[in-house]
Amino acid sequence: MESFNSVIKFDYFYLAFLLAGIIAAAIAGALRAAETKMDYTGAVFLAFLTANGGGTLRDLLLDQPIFWIDNTLFLWIPCFIGLMLFLGRQYVIDTLSHYRLKALLLWADAMGLAIFTIIGVEKSLALGQPKEIAATMGILTAIGGGILSDIISNRPPLVFSTPNHIVVSLFGSLAYLALNSFCKDDLSAIVAAFFMLSLRAFSIRQQLQRSPF
């Protein structure tokens, strides 16, 4: 069975793209663990699950080798981030009240959503899947890890209480598919990512305005 690296143009651009999404999602997962007062094993596990859960579900449904088994870099990075955030959890909790850091974390979440959507769509297309399946896999890649992490944390999944995550991922998938028919892959990915970030900007602004900090 072919691995992701052999069926997709997995150049340095996409590697950097995917790593940025993994890092952003791992931070979000570790913060979930800190919020629910889990120990270091919980922080590591939720960081890993948030970063890799959606991609794992996608690969299982597409009958492909799971990407973090194929490349263990994606296994170690979120685990390292989870452990580091646990060790510095008190500093993180104290500094999270800072307005600019709060804004940075919200944008990191939005970036992870955009990146994972595009990676899910691109991998599905590279495997010869039809466009509707590619769009579905883009959404699953983007939100699957967060849903699993919220379930483990005994919380209602955030994406269902703020459905704009799903809507943004859907529109981003459709935009990437449309652009990909007449633009280069790299350009399509950048434009679609900025499109999703623009859609998320309004809700991020509202969240910051409601913040007491």
Salt bridges, closest charged atoms under 4 A:
GLU35 OE1 - ARG155 NH1 2.64
ASP59 OD1 - ARG58 NE 3.04
ASP59 OD1 - LYS123 NZ 2.62
ASP109 OD2 - HIS165 NE2 3.30
ASP109 OD2 - ARG200 NH2 3.72
ASP150 OD1 - ARG32 NE 2.72
ASP150 OD1 - ARG155 NH2 2.97
